[in-house]
C-alpha cells in the first residue's frame, strides 16, 4: 500500500496535497481498496465554502456509497472532471490523476491536526 510522505491524511481516509495557496483532496489508497471498484463520484459543492469535517460529496462503489469529508476548511474551487468520465482513476491512481477536488485553504493551522504518512500507516495497519 502506498503512503506518500508529502501528503496529509485524515482518520476518514482522505488525503490533502498542499500546493501554494490551494489544496488537492482525494481518498487514500487504503480507502479505494476498501471500497472496491469506484463507479461514480458525486461532488456538487463547487464554489461553496465547506467547513472542516463537513461532507463535500460522495463516492459510489459497486456495493456502497460513502460520504467524503472535508479535511480542512476552504472553498471548493474545482472538481476533477476526469473522474466524472473515468471514476476508475480513483482506483488506479488515488494520489495522482484520481484527485477529487481543489480548494482554497481558509485556515492553514488546520493542517497541523492532520496525520503525516507514518501516523496514517499506523492507523490503517492497527
C-alpha positions as a Markdown table, in Angstrom:
| # | Residue | x | y | z |
|---|---|---|---|---|
| 1 | Unk | 0.0 | 0.0 | 0.0 |
| 2 | Unk | 1.2 | 3.5 | -0.9 |
| 3 | Unk | 1.7 | 6.3 | 1.8 |
| 4 | Unk | 3.2 | 9.3 | 0.1 |
| 5 | Unk | 5.3 | 11.4 | 2.5 |
| 6 | Unk | 4.3 | 14.8 | 1.0 |
| 7 | Unk | 0.6 | 14.4 | 1.9 |
| 8 | Unk | -1.6 | 14.9 | 5.0 |
| 9 | Unk | -4.2 | 12.3 | 6.0 |
| 10 | Unk | -7.4 | 12.1 | 7.9 |
| 11 | Unk | -8.9 | 9.3 | 10.0 |
| 12 | Unk | -11.7 | 9.2 | 7.5 |
| 13 | Unk | -9.2 | 8.3 | 4.8 |
| 14 | Unk | -9.0 | 11.5 | 2.8 |
| 15 | Unk | -5.6 | 13.0 | 1.8 |
| 16 | Unk | -4.5 | 16.6 | 1.3 |
| 17 | Unk | -1.7 | 17.8 | -1.0 |
| 18 | Unk | -0.8 | 21.5 | -0.5 |
| 19 | Unk | 0.4 | 23.4 | -3.5 |
| 20 | Unk | 0.9 | 27.1 | -2.5 |
| 21 | Unk | -2.4 | 28.6 | -1.5 |
| 22 | Unk | -4.5 | 25.6 | -2.6 |
| 23 | Unk | -5.0 | 22.0 | -1.6 |
| 24 | Unk | -5.9 | 19.0 | -3.7 |
| 25 | Unk | -8.0 | 16.4 | -1.9 |
| 26 | Unk | -8.9 | 12.8 | -2.6 |
| 27 | Unk | -9.3 | 9.5 | -0.9 |
| 28 | Unk | -6.4 | 7.3 | 0.1 |
| 29 | Unk | -5.1 | 4.1 | -1.5 |
| 30 | Unk | -6.4 | 2.3 | 1.6 |
| 31 | Unk | -9.9 | 3.8 | 1.1 |
| 32 | Unk | -10.2 | 2.9 | -2.6 |
| 33 | Unk | -9.1 | -0.7 | -1.9 |
| 34 | Unk | -11.7 | -1.0 | 0.9 |
| 35 | Unk | -14.5 | 0.4 | -1.3 |
| 36 | Unk | -13.6 | -1.7 | -4.3 |
| 37 | Unk | -14.4 | -0.6 | -7.9 |
| 38 | Unk | -15.4 | 3.1 | -7.9 |
| 39 | Unk | -18.3 | 3.7 | -10.3 |
| 40 | Unk | -19.3 | 7.3 | -9.6 |
| 41 | Unk | -18.1 | 10.4 | -7.7 |
| 42 | Unk | -20.7 | 13.0 | -6.8 |
| 43 | Unk | -19.4 | 16.4 | -5.9 |
| 44 | Unk | -21.9 | 19.3 | -6.2 |
| 45 | Unk | -20.1 | 21.7 | -3.8 |
| 46 | Unk | -18.1 | 23.7 | -6.4 |
| 47 | Unk | -18.0 | 27.4 | -5.3 |
| 48 | Unk | -19.1 | 26.6 | -1.8 |
| 49 | Unk | -17.1 | 27.1 | 1.4 |
| 50 | Unk | -17.1 | 23.9 | 3.3 |
| 51 | Unk | -16.1 | 23.6 | 7.0 |
| 52 | Unk | -13.6 | 21.1 | 8.2 |
| 53 | Unk | -15.2 | 17.7 | 8.8 |
| 54 | Unk | -18.4 | 18.5 | 6.8 |
| 55 | Unk | -19.4 | 16.4 | 3.8 |
| 56 | Unk | -18.3 | 17.8 | 0.4 |
| 57 | Unk | -19.6 | 14.9 | -1.8 |
| 58 | Unk | -19.9 | 11.1 | -2.1 |
| 59 | Unk | -18.1 | 8.3 | -3.7 |
| 60 | Unk | -20.0 | 5.3 | -5.0 |
| 61 | Unk | -18.5 | 1.9 | -5.4 |
| 62 | Unk | -20.2 | -1.3 | -6.7 |
| 63 | Unk | -21.5 | -2.2 | -3.2 |
| 64 | Unk | -21.7 | 1.0 | -1.2 |
| 65 | Unk | -21.9 | 4.8 | -1.2 |
| 66 | Unk | -19.6 | 6.7 | 1.2 |
| 67 | Unk | -19.5 | 10.4 | 2.3 |
| 68 | Unk | -16.4 | 12.5 | 1.6 |
| 69 | Unk | -15.4 | 14.7 | 4.5 |
| 70 | Unk | -13.6 | 18.0 | 4.1 |
| 71 | Unk | -10.1 | 17.6 | 5.8 |
| 72 | Unk | -9.7 | 21.4 | 6.0 |
| 73 | Unk | -12.0 | 24.4 | 5.8 |
| 74 | Unk | -12.0 | 26.0 | 2.3 |
| 75 | Unk | -13.9 | 26.9 | -0.8 |
| 76 | Unk | -14.2 | 24.2 | -3.4 |
| 77 | Unk | -12.6 | 25.7 | -6.5 |
| 78 | Unk | -12.5 | 22.8 | -8.9 |
| 79 | Unk | -13.8 | 19.3 | -9.4 |
| 80 | Unk | -11.6 | 16.8 | -11.3 |
| 81 | Unk | -13.8 | 16.2 | -14.3 |
| 82 | Unk | -11.5 | 13.4 | -15.4 |
| 83 | Unk | -13.0 | 11.2 | -12.7 |
| 84 | Unk | -16.5 | 12.2 | -13.8 |
| 85 | Unk | -15.8 | 10.5 | -17.1 |
| 86 | Unk | -13.4 | 7.8 | -15.7 |
| 87 | Unk | -14.1 | 7.2 | -12.0 |
| 88 | Unk | -11.8 | 4.2 | -12.1 |
| 89 | Unk | -8.9 | 6.7 | -11.9 |
| 90 | Unk | -9.6 | 6.8 | -8.2 |
| 91 | Unk | -8.7 | 3.1 | -8.0 |
| 92 | Unk | -5.8 | 3.2 | -10.4 |
| 93 | Unk | -4.1 | 6.5 | -9.3 |
| 94 | Unk | -5.6 | 7.6 | -6.0 |
| 95 | Unk | -2.9 | 10.1 | -5.2 |
| 96 | Unk | -2.4 | 11.4 | -8.8 |
| 97 | Unk | -5.0 | 11.5 | -11.6 |
| 98 | Unk | -7.6 | 10.3 | -9.1 |
| 99 | Unk | -7.7 | 13.5 | -7.0 |
| 100 | Unk | -11.3 | 14.8 | -6.4 |
| 101 | Unk | -11.3 | 18.5 | -5.6 |
| 102 | Unk | -9.1 | 21.5 | -5.4 |
| 103 | Unk | -9.9 | 24.0 | -2.7 |
| 104 | Unk | -8.7 | 27.2 | -1.1 |
| 105 | Unk | -7.0 | 26.9 | 2.3 |
| 106 | Unk | -9.0 | 29.1 | 4.8 |
| 107 | Unk | -7.1 | 28.1 | 7.9 |
| 108 | Unk | -3.6 | 26.6 | 7.3 |
| 109 | Unk | -3.3 | 25.8 | 11.0 |
| 110 | Unk | -5.9 | 23.0 | 10.5 |
| 111 | Unk | -3.2 | 21.1 | 8.6 |
| 112 | Unk | -1.4 | 20.7 | 11.9 |
| 113 | Unk | -4.3 | 18.5 | 13.2 |
| 114 | Unk | -4.0 | 16.1 | 10.2 |
| 115 | Unk | -1.8 | 13.0 | 10.2 |
| 116 | Unk | 1.5 | 12.6 | 8.3 |
| 117 | Unk | 2.3 | 9.3 | 6.5 |
| 118 | Unk | 3.7 | 7.4 | 9.4 |
| 119 | Unk | 0.8 | 8.1 | 11.7 |
| 120 | Unk | -1.7 | 7.2 | 8.9 |
| 121 | Unk | 0.1 | 4.0 | 8.2 |
| 122 | Unk | -0.1 | 3.1 | 11.9 |
| 123 | Unk | -3.9 | 3.8 | 11.8 |
| 124 | Unk | -4.7 | 1.6 | 8.9 |
| 125 | Unk | -2.4 | -1.2 | 10.0 |
| 126 | Unk | -3.8 | -1.3 | 13.5 |
